[in-house]
Amino acid sequence: MSGVQAALTIRRGSFDLALDLTVAPGEIVALIGPNGAGKTTALHALAGLLRLSTGWIRIGDRAVDDPGAGIFVPTERRRVGVVFQDYLLFPHLTALDNVAFGLRTQGRSRAESREAARTWLERVGVARHAHSRPAELSGGQAQRVALARALVTHPRLLLLDEPLAALDAGTRMEVRSELTRHLRDYDGATLLVTHDPLDAMAMASRIVVLEGGRVVQDGPPVEVARAPRTEYVATLVGLNLHRGRATDTVVQVDGGGELHVAEPTTGPVLVSFPPSAVTLHVHRPEGSARNVWPGRIVSLEQQAHTVRVQVDGEGHPTVLSDVTALAVAELDLAVGAPVWVSFKAAETHVYPA
Ligand SMILES: Nc1ncnc2c1ncn2[C@@H]1O[C@H](COP(=O)(O)OP(=O)(O)OP(=O)(O)O)[C@@H](O)[C@H]1O
């Protein structure tokens, strides 16, 4: 298989990154993780801006870094295209010459480079700005020029470092779907580094989650969103997550208390459930829900259409509940107020830890 394969370790002071990564040709993999997880370090290593401590990287069947074998191929000979967060276009060159630049450095003629650059600017829809300088381009246009510049050299690996971060919300949505369309036509491997779960979910076919220099989860977006394996991922996808030990349909939660689940299992498990499934009550609720306990509100956070309430179970699990603004008023919900939480076992998803 060509594409990209890597088994890399990098030490930077007290931080160390150990990452096994495979991206198939035509595949888009998103690398996500909290600040300081090692995403940029990984990206720089793949681009050849940082050397490995140990391990190896292969791009399109060619070893480009392998300290054990004395191999290190510099960036310009790696067949890698990079789109950085702030695009890093040359300010004194026109859009056309920015795109042609990569081909010129590969020894192609000026005419040939410009011809290819023009074709790419057309493809990404900014041909009419060919003679504008970066300062005269909008964020969305600059992003398209940066993509054209990265793809014009037919790289085997495309690295996208927060490619939409510099755009405002409206432009972002439009450029995201356009970028996805261009990537669909690209037959090389793509690695997308992003903080935005929506970018990862919408654009990638696989998500690799890095925390503290280690991969904590690797799977298709649907699986990551449905069965998060860490607190960070659960927060990202907006789910409650608890770790514990199951005996049939009862889970003893590591932090205290127990949860009733619908699917019988045994052993170490993770239990997730959506905040929208958790209802709040002033008095102990009647009804068939198996998970019912009293707690105290620790925070209220306004969201797009709901209010997210965090309830400390005081010995029972702490849960997030999404309620309407009307419910906040009717139940008189406030930080410090006592409240009952309730949700059905059938609303939970239980899976091996
Ligand atoms: N030049 C450096 N020298 C030493 N340590 C560094 C250097 N650059 C980064 N680090 C350390 O490496 C770790 C990983 O940083 P990195 O920038 O790769 O994380 P990240 O996941 O990209 O974070 P962010 O989302 O904040 O960009 C951090 O703990 C950081 O302190």
The ligand as an SDF file (V2000), in Angstrom:
LIG
                    3D

 31 33  0  0  0  0  0  0  0  0999 V2000
   10.1230   23.6260   20.4090 N   0  0  0  0  0  0  0  0  0  0  0  0
    9.7460   22.8730   21.4300 C   0  0  0  0  0  0  0  0  0  0  0  0
   10.6150   22.4480   22.3640 N   0  0  0  0  0  0  0  0  0  0  0  0
   10.2280   21.6770   23.3860 C   0  0  0  0  0  0  0  0  0  0  0  0
    8.9790   21.2620   23.5750 N   0  0  0  0  0  0  0  0  0  0  0  0
    8.0610   21.6430   22.6940 C   0  0  0  0  0  0  0  0  0  0  0  0
    8.3870   22.4660   21.5740 C   0  0  0  0  0  0  0  0  0  0  0  0
    7.2510   22.6600   20.8780 N   0  0  0  0  0  0  0  0  0  0  0  0
    6.2810   22.0150   21.5230 C   0  0  0  0  0  0  0  0  0  0  0  0
    6.7600   21.3920   22.6090 N   0  0  0  0  0  0  0  0  0  0  0  0
    5.9820   20.5810   23.5560 C   0  0  0  0  0  0  0  0  0  0  0  0
    5.4350   19.4960   22.8530 O   0  0  0  0  0  0  0  0  0  0  0  0
    4.1360   19.2160   23.3190 C   0  0  0  0  0  0  0  0  0  0  0  0
    3.1790   19.0490   22.1620 C   0  0  0  0  0  0  0  0  0  0  0  0
    3.0130   20.2680   21.4870 O   0  0  0  0  0  0  0  0  0  0  0  0
    2.2100   20.3880   20.1320 P   0  0  0  0  0  0  0  0  0  0  0  0
    2.3560   21.7930   19.6630 O   0  0  0  0  0  0  0  0  0  0  0  0
    2.6170   19.3100   19.2050 O   0  0  0  0  0  0  0  0  0  0  0  0
    0.7270   20.1130   20.6130 O   0  0  0  0  0  0  0  0  0  0  0  0
   -0.6380   20.3690   19.8430 P   0  0  0  0  0  0  0  0  0  0  0  0
   -1.4620   19.1580   20.0350 O   0  0  0  0  0  0  0  0  0  0  0  0
   -0.3620   20.7760   18.4360 O   0  0  0  0  0  0  0  0  0  0  0  0
   -1.2420   21.5700   20.6600 O   0  0  0  0  0  0  0  0  0  0  0  0
   -2.1200   22.8270   20.1830 P   0  0  0  0  0  0  0  0  0  0  0  0
   -3.4840   22.2910   19.9600 O   0  0  0  0  0  0  0  0  0  0  0  0
   -2.0490   23.7270   21.3610 O   0  0  0  0  0  0  0  0  0  0  0  0
   -1.4800   23.3950   18.9460 O   0  0  0  0  0  0  0  0  0  0  0  0
    3.7560   20.3180   24.2770 C   0  0  0  0  0  0  0  0  0  0  0  0
    3.7630   19.8010   25.5930 O   0  0  0  0  0  0  0  0  0  0  0  0
    4.8080   21.3630   24.1060 C   0  0  0  0  0  0  0  0  0  0  0  0
    5.1130   21.9440   25.3390 O   0  0  0  0  0  0  0  0  0  0  0  0
  1  2  1  0
  2  3  1  0
  2  7  2  0
  3  4  2  0
  4  5  1  0
  5  6  2  0
  6  7  1  0
  6 10  1  0
  7  8  1  0
  8  9  2  0
  9 10  1  0
 10 11  1  0
 11 12  1  0
 11 30  1  0
 12 13  1  0
 13 14  1  0
 13 28  1  0
 14 15  1  0
 15 16  1  0
 16 17  2  0
 16 18  1  0
 16 19  1  0
 19 20  1  0
 20 21  2  0
 20 22  1  0
 20 23  1  0
 23 24  1  0
 24 25  2  0
 24 26  1  0
 24 27  1  0
 28 29  1  0
 28 30  1  0
 30 31  1  0
M  END
$$$$
